[in-house]
Amino acid sequence: MAPVTLARPCALQVLRTVFGYDSFRGQQQAIIQCLITGDDVLVLMPTGGGKSLCYQIPALVRDGVGIVISPLIALMQDQVSALHQVGVKAAYLNSTLSLEQVRQTEQALLDGDLDLLYIAPERLSNGRTQALFARCKIALFAIDEAHCVSQWGHDFRADYLLLSVLHEQFPTVPRIALTATADERTRQEIITRLALENAQVFVSGFDRPNIRYRIVQKDNARQQLLRFIQTEHPGDTGIIYCLSRKKVEETAEWLNQKGLRALPYHAGMSNEQRQKHQHRFLIEDGLIIVATIAFGMGIDKPNVRFVGHLDLPKSIEAYYQETGRAGRDGLPANAWMAYGLQDVLTLRQMLASSTADETHKRVEYHKLEAMLALCETVSCRRQALLAYFGDVQGGTSAAIGRTPKAADHLPQGCGNCDTCLEPVATWDGTVPAQQALSCIYRTGQRFGVNYLIDVLLGKSDERIRQFGHDKQSTFGIGKALDEKQWRSVFRQLVARALVEVDFESHGSLKLTEACRSVLRGEQTLMLRKDTQTTKSKTKGYEKRQPEHGADNALWNALRAKRKQLAEEQDVPPYVIFHDATLMAMVENRPRTHRQLALISGVGERKLALYGDAFLEVLAEFDDEANSTDTVSETLDLFRLGYSIEQVARQRGLKDDTVYNHLAKALEVGAVRFDEVLELSPEEIAGIEAVLLALPDERRNALKPVYEQLGGAYSYGILRCVRAALQHRLK
């Protein structure tokens, strides 16, 4: 008799039972199906878009083990921990393992005991690794952070050039290359270097609508940063990027002195210290990491609420990737940056002194120009970002060998960036620009910004008199503007390449060919009017967390339980459940395992591991947790004519608890609605209509009812109406 072959689970079944999600997002299903059928795939999907599931699910559906090439140890460890939580047999091979641990992992691989194996790219050049793979049944190869193969990219890794060996040695094994950051040039390089010419190409929209982009002009940047954190993100987890190691150390120390919890991270620290700080960042909430670009790629923490930049990134790719580490859970997040003239000068100087060849320098110069244009734009920043990446509609698109073209898919703006929320005023800066350009020319193109501003403002100091510039026609002609306004003018002239910086001449400014039309009056120059930073008028940042007292108490209790379970296992809290899953528990108040299983993010394994623990917490806040005696005592006082406030005061309870007692009594028919609350029949009917319209999985949720009714009724009243309705429908 032929051996019986067990049927493999389908992709949707794995999604629901293992990962706890009801449906696929965006292009996930199409990508997964391509891999399951054996096709190669290139995926460009924004951070937080669900890239990992695109290879994890096919690895579980296909026969064999999925091999994931990952550039960072932290990412491997994080993903393997998360997979263990949902019952997936996963492991990694990297330099942190002892020889015995490597041997055990390799044996598990050979024995077919692994669903997924994460491996560093440099191991692929090892003959031992190639021989090991040759003895295994491989389901697929997943190449994460595929943009690292691009020599034009900001994260080039030479080891990624070895990955072409996969196609050569395992031509029948499907491959998926994934990245969140790649312009058209980088995409083509990924295809060429990884031999993916026949791959299906999926380009999801680059838009991260939950991230609010904000770029402010520098004016004591540290204080601006502190004000931003204290005002909008007290107690939140965040990342702050700086250009130099020294600035990282100084900023972290300064933030600690101001009462915040901050840790530095840069390549100059010992490996042990970096790992310690990264581990704390992943495990703890409310911690701020101040870092160079050495930190972040592969960081999977979903509840980073803000990313800040105290220095200008070198390219839009770098900016997009770094800001993309905020809000991976889909909840509101902020991308904040302070930008000034010195940023432009510093990066241009670094580029000028680079040892790269001229072709590479030209590419980097172009990227910097695009970054400067993003900073100076007076229109929607999100539009500019998406246009740079060729995002046609900010949604999803799939194509084979197709080159997307930039299009203005947000004609009204995004409504969630600084320039949309607080439109930037422009002014005709033609005359001041002519004055500045003329001043540069008449002083011999030998001086920097500070000196030129002094000449324009007519400051007759010894140095200016020594050079005779107090006799020049441009001396004192700029008194209509103050020093800060002149700095803004020079910054924008440099950003627009009307002026260049000669770093060999100590940062002196020189005219470019492009400025001639401005000097001759042939071009009108509209400049950005820098906003004052004394007090932001920008629409407030909205946190998604319970505002109602009882809901907030439950939210905190659920988070405390999650933290306890995470600490017991030494894993990040989000590996247990994401914030969004806890929020759904607060909104839906599940009472049974069956109801809890309907919550997004609760799969079979997590339900078995943590179901009882979280249901116990929920029961403490459940209406049914109130005893019959205490409910009766509340009803007795009501029948004596006490109001809700009087009952609460008499019994030493919160108003919300009294409402809970009333709701309990209404649900069992112990009291009539008109005996306890004064609402007209029309009002009751209106509330009931909203309650009845809720989907089954949200039948216990009151927040959507509260919001739909515009907050006209308290949660306590809504709870009572729901209880009376449930009694009537029994």
C-alpha positions as CSV (number, residue, x, y, z in Angstrom):
1,M,0.0,0.0,0.0
2,A,1.3,3.4,-0.9
3,P,2.2,5.7,2.1
4,V,-0.5,8.1,3.1
5,T,0.4,11.8,2.3
6,L,-1.1,14.2,4.8
7,A,-2.8,17.2,3.2
8,R,-0.9,20.4,3.7
9,P,-2.9,23.3,5.2
10,C,-4.1,26.1,3.0
11,A,-2.7,29.6,3.3
12,L,-5.9,31.1,4.8
13,Q,-6.1,28.3,7.3
14,V,-2.5,29.0,8.5
15,L,-3.2,32.7,8.7
16,R,-6.2,32.2,10.9
17,T,-5.2,29.3,13.1
18,V,-1.4,30.1,13.5
19,F,-1.3,33.9,13.3
20,G,-4.8,34.7,14.4
21,Y,-5.8,37.0,11.6
22,D,-9.1,36.7,9.7
23,S,-8.0,37.9,6.3
24,F,-5.0,38.9,4.2
25,R,-4.0,42.5,3.7
26,G,-3.3,44.2,0.3
27,Q,-1.3,41.9,-2.0
28,Q,-0.3,39.3,0.6
29,Q,-2.6,36.6,-0.7
30,A,-1.4,37.0,-4.3
31,I,2.3,37.0,-3.3
32,I,1.8,33.9,-1.1
33,Q,0.0,32.1,-3.8
34,C,2.9,32.8,-6.3
35,L,5.4,31.3,-3.9
36,I,3.2,28.3,-3.1
37,T,3.0,27.4,-6.8
38,G,6.8,27.7,-7.1
39,D,7.3,31.2,-8.7
40,D,10.0,33.7,-7.9
41,V,8.7,37.0,-6.4
42,L,10.1,40.5,-5.8
43,V,8.1,42.4,-3.1
44,L,8.3,46.1,-2.4
45,M,6.1,46.8,0.6
46,P,6.2,49.5,3.3
47,T,7.4,48.8,6.8
48,G,4.5,47.4,8.8
49,G,2.8,46.1,5.7
50,G,3.1,42.4,6.6
51,K,6.1,41.3,4.6
52,S,7.1,38.5,7.0
53,L,3.9,36.7,6.5
54,C,4.5,36.6,2.7
55,Y,7.3,34.0,3.2
56,Q,6.4,32.5,6.6
57,I,3.0,31.2,5.5
58,P,4.3,29.6,2.2
59,A,7.1,28.0,4.2
60,L,4.4,26.3,6.4
61,V,2.2,25.3,3.5
62,R,5.0,24.0,1.1
63,D,6.9,20.8,1.9
64,G,10.3,21.4,3.4
65,V,12.0,24.2,5.4
66,G,11.9,27.9,4.5
67,I,15.4,29.5,4.5
68,V,15.4,33.2,5.4
69,I,18.5,35.3,4.7
70,S,18.5,38.2,7.1
71,P,21.3,40.8,7.6
72,L,20.8,41.4,11.3
73,I,21.2,39.2,14.3
74,A,18.6,41.2,16.3
75,L,16.0,40.6,13.5
76,M,16.6,36.9,13.5
77,Q,16.3,36.5,17.2
78,D,13.2,38.7,17.3
79,Q,11.4,36.8,14.6
80,V,12.3,33.4,15.9
81,S,11.0,34.4,19.4
82,A,7.7,35.6,17.8
83,L,7.4,32.4,15.8
84,H,7.9,30.2,18.8
85,Q,5.0,32.1,20.5
86,V,2.6,30.9,17.7
87,G,3.9,27.4,17.7
88,V,6.1,27.5,14.6
89,K,9.4,25.5,14.7
90,A,12.0,28.1,13.9
91,A,15.7,28.6,14.6
92,Y,18.6,30.7,13.4
93,L,22.3,30.2,12.6
94,N,24.6,33.2,13.3
95,S,27.7,34.2,15.2
96,T,26.0,34.3,18.6
97,L,25.7,30.5,18.8
98,S,28.2,28.2,20.4
99,L,29.5,25.2,18.4
100,E,27.2,22.9,20.2
101,Q,24.2,25.1,19.5
102,V,25.1,25.2,15.8
103,R,25.4,21.4,15.7
104,Q,22.0,21.0,17.4
105,T,20.4,23.5,14.9
106,E,22.0,21.8,11.9
107,Q,20.8,18.4,13.1
108,A,17.2,19.7,13.6
109,L,17.4,21.0,10.0
110,L,18.5,17.6,8.7
111,D,15.9,15.7,10.7
112,G,13.1,17.9,9.2
113,D,12.2,19.4,12.6
114,L,12.3,23.0,11.4
115,D,9.7,25.0,9.6
116,L,11.9,28.1,9.2
117,L,15.6,28.7,9.5
118,Y,17.1,32.2,9.6
119,I,20.7,32.6,8.4
120,A,23.2,35.4,7.9
121,P,24.2,36.1,4.3
122,E,27.9,35.5,4.8
123,R,27.3,31.9,5.7
124,L,26.2,31.2,2.2
125,S,29.8,31.4,1.0
126,N,30.6,28.5,3.4
127,G,30.9,25.2,1.7
128,R,29.6,23.5,4.9
129,T,26.4,25.5,4.7
130,Q,25.9,24.7,1.0
131,A,26.5,21.0,1.6
132,L,24.0,21.2,4.5
133,F,21.3,22.7,2.3
134,A,21.9,20.1,-0.4
135,R,20.8,17.4,2.0
136,C,17.6,19.2,3.0
137,K,14.2,19.6,1.4
138,I,13.9,23.4,1.0
139,A,10.5,25.0,0.6
140,L,11.8,28.4,-0.4
141,F,14.5,31.0,0.0
142,A,13.4,34.4,1.4
143,I,15.9,37.3,1.0
144,D,14.9,40.0,3.5
145,E,16.1,43.6,3.2
146,A,16.9,42.9,-0.5
147,H,18.0,46.5,-1.1
148,C,21.3,45.6,0.6
149,V,22.4,44.1,-2.7
150,S,22.5,47.5,-4.4
151,Q,25.8,49.2,-4.5
152,W,24.0,52.5,-5.1
153,G,21.9,52.0,-2.0
154,H,22.4,53.4,1.6
155,D,22.7,49.9,3.1
156,F,25.0,48.1,0.7
157,R,26.3,44.7,2.1
158,A,28.9,43.0,0.1
159,D,27.7,39.6,1.4
160,Y,24.5,40.1,-0.4
161,L,26.3,39.7,-3.7
162,L,26.8,36.1,-2.8
163,L,23.1,35.4,-3.0
164,S,23.1,34.7,-6.7
165,V,24.5,31.3,-5.7
166,L,21.0,30.3,-4.6
167,H,19.6,30.4,-8.1
168,E,22.6,28.6,-9.5
169,Q,22.6,25.7,-7.0
170,F,18.9,25.4,-6.3
171,P,17.2,26.4,-9.6
172,T,13.8,24.7,-8.7
173,V,13.4,26.3,-5.2
174,P,11.3,29.5,-5.4
175,R,12.8,32.7,-4.1
176,I,11.2,35.8,-2.6
177,A,13.2,39.1,-2.3
178,L,11.6,41.7,0.0
179,T,12.4,45.4,0.8
180,A,10.6,48.4,2.0
181,T,13.0,50.9,0.5
182,A,13.9,50.9,-3.2
183,D,13.7,53.5,-6.0
184,E,13.5,52.4,-9.6
185,R,17.3,52.1,-10.0
186,T,17.6,50.0,-6.9
187,R,14.8,47.7,-8.0
188,Q,16.4,47.0,-11.3
189,E,19.7,46.3,-9.5
190,I,18.0,43.8,-7.2
191,I,16.5,42.0,-10.2
192,T,19.8,41.8,-12.0
193,R,22.0,40.8,-9.1
194,L,19.6,38.2,-7.8
195,A,18.7,36.8,-11.2
196,L,15.0,37.6,-10.7
197,E,14.3,38.6,-14.3
198,N,11.4,36.1,-14.5
199,A,10.0,37.0,-11.0
200,Q,6.6,38.4,-10.4
201,V,7.1,42.0,-9.2
202,F,4.7,43.3,-6.6
203,V,4.9,47.0,-5.7
204,S,2.6,47.9,-2.8
205,G,2.0,51.6,-2.1
206,F,4.8,53.2,-0.2
207,D,2.3,55.3,1.8
208,R,2.3,55.0,5.6
209,P,-0.9,57.0,6.3
210,N,-0.6,56.6,10.1
211,I,2.8,58.5,10.2
212,R,2.6,62.2,10.5
213,Y,5.6,63.9,8.8
214,R,6.9,67.1,10.3
215,I,10.1,69.1,9.5
216,V,10.9,72.2,11.5
217,Q,13.6,74.8,11.0
218,K,16.3,74.5,13.6
219,D,16.2,76.9,16.4
220,N,17.9,75.3,19.4
221,A,17.2,71.8,18.2
222,R,17.6,70.1,21.5
223,Q,15.0,72.3,23.2
224,Q,12.7,71.8,20.2
225,L,13.1,68.0,20.5
226,L,12.5,68.1,24.3
227,R,9.3,70.2,23.8
228,F,8.1,67.8,21.1
229,I,8.6,64.7,23.3
230,Q,7.1,66.3,26.5
231,T,4.1,67.8,24.6
232,E,3.2,64.9,22.3
233,H,5.0,61.8,23.5
234,P,5.4,61.7,27.3
235,G,6.2,58.1,28.3
236,D,6.3,56.8,24.7
237,T,8.9,54.7,23.0
238,G,10.9,56.5,20.4
239,I,14.1,56.7,18.3
240,I,16.3,59.8,17.8
241,Y,18.8,59.8,14.9
242,C,22.0,61.9,15.0
243,L,24.9,62.1,12.4
244,S,27.8,61.6,14.8
245,R,28.7,59.3,17.6
246,K,29.6,62.2,19.8
247,K,26.2,63.9,19.3
248,V,24.5,60.6,20.1
249,E,26.3,60.3,23.4
250,E,25.7,64.0,24.3
251,T,22.0,63.9,23.3
252,A,21.3,60.8,25.3
253,E,23.0,62.2,28.4
254,W,21.1,65.5,28.0
255,L,17.7,63.8,27.7
256,N,18.4,61.7,30.8
257,Q,19.3,65.0,32.7
258,K,15.9,66.3,31.6
259,G,14.1,63.4,33.2
260,L,13.6,61.1,30.2
261,R,14.9,57.5,29.8
262,A,17.4,57.5,26.9
263,L,20.1,55.1,25.8
264,P,22.9,55.7,23.2
265,Y,23.6,53.3,20.3
266,H,26.4,53.6,17.7
267,A,29.1,51.5,16.1
268,G,31.8,52.9,18.4
269,M,30.3,51.1,21.4
270,S,31.3,47.5,22.3
271,N,29.2,44.8,20.7
272,E,28.1,43.7,24.2
273,Q,26.9,47.2,25.1
274,R,25.0,47.6,21.8
275,Q,23.2,44.3,22.3
276,K,22.4,45.2,25.9
277,H,20.9,48.6,24.9
278,Q,19.0,47.0,22.0
279,H,17.6,44.3,24.2
280,R,16.4,46.9,26.7
281,F,14.8,48.9,23.9
282,L,12.9,45.8,22.7
283,I,11.8,44.6,26.1
284,E,11.0,47.9,27.9
285,D,8.3,50.4,27.1
286,G,8.8,54.2,27.3
287,L,12.5,54.0,26.4
288,I,14.2,56.3,23.9
289,I,17.2,55.2,21.8
290,V,19.5,57.9,20.5
291,A,21.4,56.4,17.6
292,T,23.4,56.8,14.4
293,I,22.2,55.0,11.3
294,A,23.9,51.8,12.8
295,F,20.6,51.2,14.6
296,G,17.3,50.2,13.3
297,M,17.3,47.9,10.2
298,G,15.2,44.9,11.1
299,I,13.9,46.4,14.4
300,D,10.5,44.9,14.6
301,K,9.1,46.7,17.6
302,P,5.6,47.7,16.6
303,N,4.8,50.4,19.2
304,V,7.5,53.0,18.4
305,R,5.4,56.1,18.6
306,F,7.9,58.6,17.2
307,V,11.2,58.8,15.2
308,G,13.1,62.1,15.4
309,H,16.1,63.4,13.4
310,L,18.4,66.0,14.9
311,D,20.5,65.9,11.6
312,L,19.5,65.6,8.0
313,P,19.6,62.1,6.5
314,K,21.7,61.7,3.4
315,S,18.8,60.6,1.2
316,I,15.1,60.1,1.0
317,E,15.6,56.4,1.0
318,A,17.4,56.7,4.4
319,Y,14.7,59.1,5.7
320,Y,11.9,56.8,4.6
321,Q,13.4,53.7,6.1
322,E,14.3,55.4,9.4
323,T,10.9,57.1,9.9
324,G,9.2,53.8,8.9
325,R,10.3,52.3,12.2
326,A,7.5,54.3,13.8
327,G,4.0,53.0,14.0
328,R,4.5,49.5,12.7
329,D,1.3,48.6,14.5
330,G,-0.7,50.9,12.3
331,L,-1.5,53.2,15.1
332,P,-0.7,57.0,14.9
333,A,3.0,57.9,15.0
334,N,5.2,60.9,14.4
335,A,8.2,61.5,12.2
336,W,9.8,64.7,13.4
337,M,13.0,66.4,12.1
338,A,14.9,69.6,12.8
339,Y,16.6,71.0,9.7
340,G,18.9,74.0,9.1
341,L,21.6,75.5,6.9
342,Q,24.4,73.7,8.8
343,D,22.9,70.3,7.8
344,V,23.2,71.2,4.2
345,L,26.8,72.4,4.6
346,T,27.8,69.3,6.6
347,L,26.4,66.8,4.2
348,R,27.7,68.6,1.1
349,Q,31.2,68.7,2.8
350,M,31.0,65.0,3.6
351,L,30.1,64.3,0.0
352,A,32.8,66.5,-1.4
353,S,35.5,64.8,0.7
354,S,34.2,61.3,0.0
355,T,36.7,58.8,-1.6
356,A,34.0,57.4,-3.9
357,D,34.4,57.6,-7.6
358,E,32.8,60.5,-9.5
359,T,29.8,58.4,-10.8
360,H,28.9,57.3,-7.3
361,K,29.3,60.9,-6.1
362,R,26.9,62.1,-8.7
363,V,24.3,59.6,-7.6
364,E,24.7,60.6,-4.0
365,Y,24.6,64.3,-4.9
366,H,21.3,63.7,-6.7
367,K,19.9,61.9,-3.6
368,L,20.9,64.7,-1.4
369,E,19.2,67.3,-3.7
370,A,16.0,65.3,-3.5
371,M,16.2,65.2,0.3
372,L,16.7,69.0,0.4
373,A,13.8,69.5,-1.9
374,L,11.6,67.5,0.5
375,C,12.7,69.7,3.4
376,E,12.0,73.0,1.5
377,T,8.7,71.9,-0.2
378,V,5.7,74.1,0.5
379,S,3.2,71.4,-0.7
380,C,2.3,68.0,0.8
381,R,5.4,66.1,2.1
382,R,3.7,62.8,1.6
383,Q,3.1,63.6,-2.1
384,A,6.8,64.4,-2.5
385,L,7.8,61.2,-0.8
386,L,5.5,59.0,-2.8
387,A,6.5,60.7,-6.1
388,Y,10.2,60.1,-5.4
389,F,9.5,56.3,-5.2
390,G,7.3,56.4,-8.3
391,D,4.2,55.5,-6.3
392,V,1.4,55.9,-8.8
393,Q,-1.6,55.8,-6.5
394,G,-0.4,55.2,-2.9
395,G,-2.3,52.0,-3.0
396,T,-1.2,48.7,-4.5
397,S,0.0,47.7,-7.9
398,A,1.4,44.6,-9.3
399,A,3.3,44.3,-12.5
400,I,6.0,42.3,-14.3
401,G,8.9,44.4,-15.4
402,R,6.9,47.6,-15.2
403,T,8.3,51.0,-14.4
404,P,5.9,53.1,-12.3
405,K,5.7,56.8,-13.0
406,A,5.2,59.4,-10.4
407,A,1.7,60.8,-10.2
408,D,-0.1,63.2,-7.9
409,H,-2.6,60.8,-6.4
410,L,-3.3,63.0,-3.4
411,P,-4.5,66.2,-5.2
412,Q,-5.9,67.6,-2.0
413,G,-2.8,66.7,0.1
414,C,-2.6,63.9,2.7
415,G,-4.0,65.9,5.7
416,N,-1.4,64.3,8.0
417,C,1.8,66.2,7.4
418,D,2.9,69.6,8.7
419,T,2.5,71.4,5.4
420,C,-1.1,70.1,5.0
421,L,-2.1,70.7,8.6
422,E,-0.5,74.2,8.8
423,P,0.0,75.3,5.2
424,V,3.3,77.1,4.6
425,A,3.3,80.7,3.4
426,T,5.6,81.7,0.6
427,W,6.9,85.2,-0.2
428,D,8.6,86.8,-3.2
429,G,12.3,86.5,-2.2
430,T,13.6,87.7,-5.6
431,V,15.0,91.0,-4.3
432,P,16.6,89.6,-1.1
433,A,18.0,86.7,-3.2
434,Q,19.5,89.2,-5.6
435,Q,21.0,91.2,-2.7
436,A,22.5,88.0,-1.2
437,L,23.9,86.8,-4.6
438,S,25.3,90.3,-5.3
439,C,26.9,90.4,-1.8
440,I,28.6,87.0,-2.5
441,Y,30.0,88.3,-5.8
442,R,31.1,91.7,-4.6
443,T,33.0,90.3,-1.6
444,G,35.0,88.0,-3.9
445,Q,33.2,84.7,-3.3
446,R,35.6,84.1,-0.4
447,F,33.3,84.2,2.7
448,G,30.8,82.1,4.5
449,V,27.2,82.8,5.6
450,N,27.9,84.6,8.9
451,Y,30.2,87.1,7.3
452,L,27.9,87.8,4.4
453,I,24.9,88.3,6.8
454,D,27.0,90.9,8.8
455,V,27.8,92.8,5.6
456,L,24.1,92.8,4.5
457,L,23.0,94.0,7.9
458,G,25.7,96.7,7.9
459,K,27.7,95.6,10.9
460,S,30.9,97.5,10.7
461,D,33.3,95.4,12.6
462,E,37.1,95.4,12.3
463,R,37.2,92.4,9.8
464,I,34.7,94.0,7.5
465,R,36.6,97.3,7.6
466,Q,39.9,95.6,7.0
467,F,38.6,94.1,3.7
468,G,36.9,97.4,2.8
469,H,33.5,95.7,2.5
470,D,31.9,98.5,4.5
471,K,32.4,100.6,1.3
472,Q,30.7,98.0,-1.0
473,S,27.3,98.8,-2.4
474,T,25.8,95.7,-0.7
475,F,26.9,96.9,2.8
476,G,23.7,97.4,4.9
477,I,21.2,96.9,2.0
478,G,19.6,93.9,3.8
479,K,18.3,95.6,7.0
480,A,14.7,94.9,6.0
481,L,15.4,91.3,7.2
482,D,16.8,90.1,10.5
483,E,19.6,87.6,10.9
484,K,17.3,84.6,11.2
485,Q,15.5,85.5,8.0
486,W,18.8,85.9,6.1
487,R,19.8,82.5,7.3
488,S,16.6,81.1,5.8
489,V,17.3,82.9,2.5
490,F,20.9,81.5,2.3
491,R,19.7,78.0,3.2
492,Q,17.2,78.0,0.4
493,L,19.7,79.4,-2.1
494,V,22.1,76.6,-1.2
495,A,19.3,74.0,-1.3
496,R,18.2,75.2,-4.7
497,A,21.8,75.0,-6.0
498,L,21.9,78.7,-6.8
499,V,24.9,78.9,-4.6
500,E,27.5,76.2,-3.8
501,V,29.9,75.8,-0.9
502,D,33.6,75.7,-1.5
503,F,34.8,73.5,1.4
504,E,38.5,73.8,0.4
505,S,38.1,77.5,1.1
506,H,36.7,77.1,4.6
507,G,33.0,77.0,3.5
508,S,32.9,80.1,1.4
509,L,29.9,80.5,-0.8
510,K,30.3,80.7,-4.6
511,L,27.7,81.5,-7.3
512,T,26.6,78.8,-9.7
513,E,25.5,79.2,-13.3
514,A,21.9,78.6,-12.3
515,C,21.8,81.9,-10.4
516,R,22.3,84.1,-13.4
517,S,18.5,84.3,-14.3
518,V,17.8,85.4,-10.7
519,L,20.5,88.1,-10.8
520,R,19.2,89.4,-14.1
521,G,15.6,89.6,-12.9
522,E,14.5,87.0,-15.4
523,Q,13.2,84.6,-12.7
524,T,10.9,85.2,-9.8
525,L,12.0,83.4,-6.7
526,M,9.3,82.3,-4.3
527,L,10.8,81.3,-1.0
528,R,9.4,79.4,2.0
529,K,8.4,81.6,4.9
530,D,9.8,79.8,7.9
531,T,7.3,79.2,10.7
532,Q,8.0,80.5,14.2
533,T,8.8,77.7,16.6
534,T,7.6,79.4,19.8
535,K,4.3,77.6,19.9
536,S,3.1,75.1,17.4
537,K,-0.4,75.5,16.0
538,T,-0.3,72.2,14.3
539,K,-3.3,69.9,15.0
540,G,-2.6,67.8,18.1
541,Y,-1.2,64.3,17.8
542,E,-3.9,61.7,18.5
543,K,-3.0,58.7,20.6
544,R,-5.2,55.7,20.2
545,Q,-5.8,54.5,23.8
546,P,-8.8,54.3,25.9
547,E,-10.0,57.7,27.2
548,H,-12.9,56.4,29.4
549,G,-11.9,55.6,33.0
550,A,-12.9,52.0,33.2
551,D,-11.5,51.2,29.7
552,N,-8.3,52.9,30.6
553,A,-8.0,50.8,33.8
554,L,-8.6,47.6,31.8
555,W,-6.1,48.7,29.2
556,N,-3.4,49.2,31.9
557,A,-4.3,45.9,33.5
558,L,-4.0,44.0,30.2
559,R,-0.6,45.7,29.5
560,A,0.6,44.8,33.0
561,K,-0.4,41.1,32.4
562,R,1.4,41.2,29.1
563,K,4.5,42.7,30.7
564,Q,4.5,40.0,33.4
565,L,4.2,37.2,30.9
566,A,6.9,38.7,28.7
567,E,9.3,39.2,31.6
568,E,8.8,35.6,32.6
569,Q,9.9,34.5,29.1
570,D,12.5,37.3,28.5
571,V,10.8,38.3,25.3
572,P,9.5,41.7,24.2
573,P,5.9,42.4,25.3
574,Y,4.7,42.8,21.7
575,V,5.7,39.2,21.1
576,I,2.9,38.2,23.4
577,F,0.2,40.5,21.9
578,H,0.5,43.8,20.0
579,D,-1.1,46.9,21.4
580,A,-3.8,46.7,18.7
581,T,-4.8,43.2,20.0
582,L,-5.1,44.5,23.6
583,M,-7.1,47.5,22.3
584,A,-9.5,45.1,20.6
585,M,-9.9,43.2,23.9
586,V,-10.8,46.5,25.6
587,E,-13.3,47.4,22.9
588,N,-14.9,43.9,22.6
589,R,-14.7,42.6,26.2
590,P,-14.6,38.9,25.3
591,R,-15.8,36.6,28.1
592,T,-15.0,33.1,26.7
593,H,-12.2,31.4,24.8
594,R,-14.4,31.4,21.7
595,Q,-15.0,35.1,21.8
596,L,-11.3,35.8,22.5
597,A,-10.3,33.7,19.5
598,L,-12.3,36.2,17.3
599,I,-9.9,39.0,18.3
600,S,-7.3,39.8,15.6
601,G,-3.9,38.5,16.6
602,V,-5.1,35.7,18.8
603,G,-4.3,32.4,17.1
604,E,-4.7,28.8,18.4
605,R,-1.3,28.6,20.1
606,K,-1.6,32.0,21.8
607,L,-5.2,31.2,22.9
608,A,-3.9,28.0,24.5
609,L,-0.9,29.8,26.1
610,Y,-2.5,33.0,27.3
611,G,-6.3,32.7,27.0
612,D,-6.9,32.0,30.7
613,A,-4.6,34.7,31.9
614,F,-6.2,37.5,29.8
615,L,-9.7,36.3,30.3
616,E,-9.1,36.4,34.1
617,V,-8.1,40.1,33.8
618,L,-11.1,40.8,31.6
619,A,-13.4,39.1,34.1
620,E,-12.2,41.5,36.8
621,F,-13.7,44.4,34.8
622,D,-16.7,42.4,33.5
623,D,-20.3,43.5,34.5
624,E,-20.8,39.9,35.7
625,A,-18.0,40.2,38.2
626,N,-20.3,42.2,40.5
627,S,-21.9,40.1,43.1
628,T,-25.7,40.0,43.5
629,D,-25.5,41.4,47.0
630,T,-23.7,44.6,46.1
631,V,-26.1,45.1,43.1
632,S,-29.1,44.7,45.4
633,E,-27.6,47.3,47.8
634,T,-27.3,49.8,45.0
635,L,-30.9,49.1,43.8
636,D,-32.2,49.6,47.3
637,L,-30.6,53.1,47.5
638,F,-32.1,53.9,44.0
639,R,-35.5,52.9,45.2
640,L,-35.1,55.3,48.1
641,G,-34.7,58.1,45.6
642,Y,-30.9,58.4,45.5
643,S,-29.2,59.7,42.3
644,I,-26.2,57.9,40.8
645,E,-23.8,60.4,42.3
646,Q,-25.4,60.0,45.7
647,V,-25.3,56.2,45.6
648,A,-21.6,56.4,44.6
649,R,-20.9,58.8,47.5
650,Q,-22.9,56.8,50.0
651,R,-21.2,53.5,49.1
652,G,-17.7,54.8,48.4
653,L,-17.8,53.7,44.8
654,K,-17.1,55.3,41.4
655,D,-20.0,56.4,39.2
656,D,-18.9,53.8,36.7
657,T,-19.3,51.0,39.2
658,V,-22.8,52.1,40.0
659,Y,-23.7,52.1,36.3
660,N,-22.3,48.5,36.2
661,H,-24.6,47.5,39.0
662,L,-27.6,49.0,37.2
663,A,-26.7,47.3,34.0
664,K,-26.4,44.0,35.7
665,A,-29.9,44.5,37.3
666,L,-31.4,45.6,33.9
667,E,-29.9,42.5,32.1
668,V,-31.7,40.1,34.5
669,G,-34.9,42.1,34.6
670,A,-34.6,43.0,38.3
671,V,-35.5,46.6,37.5
672,R,-37.1,48.6,34.7
673,F,-35.1,51.1,32.7
674,D,-37.4,54.0,33.5
675,E,-36.9,53.4,37.2
676,V,-33.2,54.2,37.0
677,L,-32.5,56.5,34.0
678,E,-34.4,59.3,32.4
679,L,-34.2,58.9,28.6
680,S,-37.0,59.6,26.1
681,P,-38.2,56.6,24.0
682,E,-36.7,58.3,20.9
683,E,-33.3,58.5,22.6
684,I,-33.4,54.8,23.7
685,A,-34.5,53.7,20.2
686,G,-31.6,55.7,18.6
687,I,-29.0,54.1,20.9
688,E,-30.5,50.6,20.4
689,A,-30.3,51.1,16.6
690,V,-26.6,51.7,16.8
691,L,-26.0,48.7,19.1
692,L,-28.0,46.4,16.8
693,A,-25.9,47.5,13.8
694,L,-22.7,46.3,15.3
695,P,-21.1,43.2,13.7
696,D,-21.3,40.1,15.9
697,E,-17.6,40.1,16.7
698,R,-18.0,43.6,18.2
699,R,-21.3,43.1,19.9
700,N,-19.8,43.8,23.3
701,A,-18.0,47.0,22.2
702,L,-19.2,50.3,23.4
703,K,-16.5,52.6,22.0
704,P,-17.9,52.6,18.4
705,V,-21.4,53.3,19.8
706,Y,-20.0,56.2,21.9
707,E,-18.2,57.7,18.9
708,Q,-21.0,57.2,16.4
709,L,-23.4,59.1,18.8
710,G,-20.8,61.9,19.1
711,G,-20.2,61.4,22.8
712,A,-23.7,62.5,23.7
713,Y,-24.2,59.7,26.2
714,S,-21.8,58.4,28.8
715,Y,-20.4,54.9,28.7
716,G,-22.4,54.1,31.8
717,I,-25.7,55.1,30.1
718,L,-24.8,53.1,27.0
719,R,-24.0,50.1,29.1
720,C,-27.4,50.3,30.8
721,V,-29.2,50.6,27.4
722,R,-27.3,47.6,26.1
723,A,-28.2,45.6,29.2
724,A,-31.9,46.4,28.9
725,L,-31.9,45.5,25.2
726,Q,-30.2,42.2,25.9
727,H,-32.8,41.3,28.5
728,R,-35.6,42.2,26.0
729,L,-34.0,40.0,23.2
730,K,-33.6,36.9,25.4
